[in-house]
Amino acid sequence: MADTTNILRDAIKIIGQIIFVIILIIIGYQVINAIIGETWETENIIIGALGIILSGLFVIVGFLINQGKAIGMLMERTNNIGISLSNLGKDFKEHIKEK
């Protein structure tokens, strides 16, 4: 089940990246046409650029959420290791006292 989820997640990421690149190419083409003089209206180019910026923000937010989860797991594992080491130290001290 986990493999299917990872494959689906990777496929969605790749599709999103492809769409993002296609939109970048279209907007870049329109900007070049604007310089030449035959293109969309300037407002449409600005709206397209804002769409690119917003989609980039969504990607950044997704990345930050993923990093937050990873850091949370790391902190939890670190706490568990700390508790285990503390218990090991107590057991070792008790063992030394018995001798």
Buried (B, 14 or more C-beta within 10 A) or exposed (E): EEEEEEEEEEEEEEEBEEEBEEBBEEBEEBBEEBEEEEBBEEEEBEEBBEEBEEBEEEBEEEEEEEEEEEEEEEEEEEEEEEEEEEEEEEEEEEEEEEE
